[in-house]
Amino acid sequence: MAFSLQGYLELAAELTSPLDLSTPSSQLRLSQQMNFAQGAGANQADMIWHDKRTIAASATDSLDLAGGLAGPFAGANLTFARIKFLFVRAAAANTNNVNVTRPASNGVPWALAAGDGFPVKPGGAFFWYDPTAAGVAVTGGTGDLIDMVNSAAGTPVTYDVVIVGAAS
């Protein structure tokens, strides 16, 4: 089975300040290309998992990266050894945020401290990328969870998620 991923993030911005005789401007051009080839080294990966999911009001969706996610072929469960890419996009129709968190117990250490996280507001997105060979280690039973938390009561939230990593 072969794996490849190509991604590109580009920011182009311009700020102008019209004056009487001229219009000074400040322009920003910033881009990041992301390419993963088959393997487990730097700029390499061999596993991907993606899904559209819904979380009930005030609930948590725990993603178990060490055997708890069904793979795309023949229903085999995936066991990540390292992750290198995490993308979460909250549906624009959501009322509440989708909080992407490192649970205090058994969390994958993608955030600096246990319990840390990032709110993804309706229509927003969260993106994390590590091209190194090490990535972030996933340790079954002690460091294998990423939690998606519905930030409030009243309504469910829907989100898209993509996780890329390596099996070794």
C-alpha positions in Angstrom: 0.0 0.0 0.0 1.4 3.4 -1.0 0.9 6.7 0.7 1.4 10.4 -0.4 0.0 13.7 0.8 0.4 17.1 -0.8 -0.9 20.3 0.9 -0.4 24.0 0.5 -1.2 26.9 2.7 -1.0 30.4 1.2 -1.6 33.7 2.8 -1.9 36.9 0.6 -2.8 40.1 2.3 -2.6 43.8 1.5 -3.2 46.7 3.8 -3.5 50.2 2.2 -3.8 53.7 3.6 -5.2 56.1 1.1 -3.7 59.6 1.5 -4.2 62.8 -0.6 -1.4 62.2 -3.1 -0.5 58.5 -2.7 -1.7 55.2 -1.3 1.0 53.4 0.7 0.5 49.7 1.0 2.0 46.8 3.0 1.8 43.4 1.3 2.2 40.0 2.9 2.9 36.8 1.0 3.5 33.7 3.1 3.2 30.1 2.0 3.9 26.6 3.4 4.0 23.5 1.3 3.5 20.2 3.0 4.5 16.9 1.3 4.5 13.5 2.8 6.0 10.5 1.0 5.6 6.9 1.9 7.6 6.0 5.0 8.3 6.9 8.7 11.1 9.5 8.4 11.1 13.3 8.0 8.4 14.4 5.6 7.1 10.9 5.5 3.9 9.1 6.7 2.1 5.9 6.0 -1.3 6.3 7.7 -4.3 8.6 7.4 -7.7 8.7 9.1 -10.5 11.1 8.3 -14.1 11.4 9.2 -17.1 13.7 9.6 -18.4 13.4 13.2 -21.1 14.7 15.5 -20.8 15.3 19.2 -23.9 15.5 21.4 -24.5 18.6 23.5 -21.9 18.9 26.4 -20.3 15.6 25.3 -16.8 14.5 24.4 -15.7 12.4 21.4 -12.4 10.6 22.4 -10.3 9.6 19.4 -8.2 6.6 20.4 -5.2 6.6 18.0 -3.8 3.3 19.3 -6.4 0.9 17.8 -9.6 2.7 18.3 -10.1 4.2 14.7 -11.4 2.0 11.9 -9.1 2.1 8.8 -10.4 2.7 5.3 -9.8 -0.9 4.0 -11.5 -4.0 5.3 -12.4 -2.3 8.6 -9.0 -2.9 10.2 -8.3 -0.6 13.1 -5.4 1.8 12.8 -2.6 2.0 15.4 -0.5 5.2 15.1 3.0 5.2 16.5 3.4 8.9 15.7 1.3 11.7 14.4 2.4 14.5 12.1 -0.7 16.3 10.9 -4.0 17.2 12.6 -6.8 19.2 10.9 -10.2 19.9 12.5 -12.9 22.0 10.8 -16.1 22.9 12.6 -19.3 23.1 10.6 -20.5 26.6 10.0 -24.0 25.7 11.2 -22.7 24.8 14.7 -23.9 26.8 17.6 -21.1 25.7 20.0 -17.4 25.4 19.6 -15.5 22.1 19.0 -12.7 22.1 21.5 -9.6 20.1 20.3 -7.9 19.0 23.5 -5.1 16.9 25.0 -7.0 15.0 27.7 -5.4 15.2 31.2 -5.4 11.4 31.3 -3.9 9.4 28.4 -3.6 12.3 26.0 -1.4 12.3 22.9 1.2 15.0 23.8 0.6 17.3 20.8 -0.2 20.3 23.1 2.3 21.5 25.7 0.5 20.4 28.8 -2.2 17.9 29.7 -5.6 19.5 29.6 -4.5 22.1 27.0 -6.6 22.6 23.9 -7.8 24.9 21.2 -11.4 26.1 20.5 -12.6 25.8 16.9 -15.5 28.2 16.5 -18.4 27.5 14.1 -17.0 27.7 10.5 -13.4 27.8 11.8 -10.5 25.4 11.6 -7.5 24.2 13.5 -4.4 23.0 11.8 -1.2 21.4 13.3 1.7 20.1 11.3 5.1 18.4 12.2 7.3 17.3 9.3 10.0 15.8 11.5 10.8 12.1 11.7 9.9 12.1 15.4 6.4 13.7 15.0 4.5 13.3 18.3 4.6 9.9 19.9 1.4 7.9 20.4 1.7 5.5 23.3 -1.1 2.9 23.7 -2.9 3.1 27.0 -1.0 6.1 28.4 -0.8 8.7 25.5 -3.2 7.7 22.7 -6.2 10.0 23.0 -7.2 13.3 21.4 -10.5 14.6 22.7 -13.0 16.7 20.7 -15.4 18.4 23.1 -18.7 20.1 22.5 -18.2 23.4 24.4 -21.7 23.8 25.6 -25.2 22.4 26.2 -28.2 22.6 24.0 -27.1 21.5 20.6 -24.8 19.0 19.0 -21.8 20.0 16.9 -20.4 18.5 13.7 -16.8 18.6 12.6 -14.4 17.1 10.0 -11.1 15.6 11.2 -8.0 14.4 9.4 -5.0 12.7 11.2 -1.8 11.7 9.4 1.0 9.8 10.9 3.2 6.7 10.9 2.8 3.2 12.1 6.4 2.9 13.3 
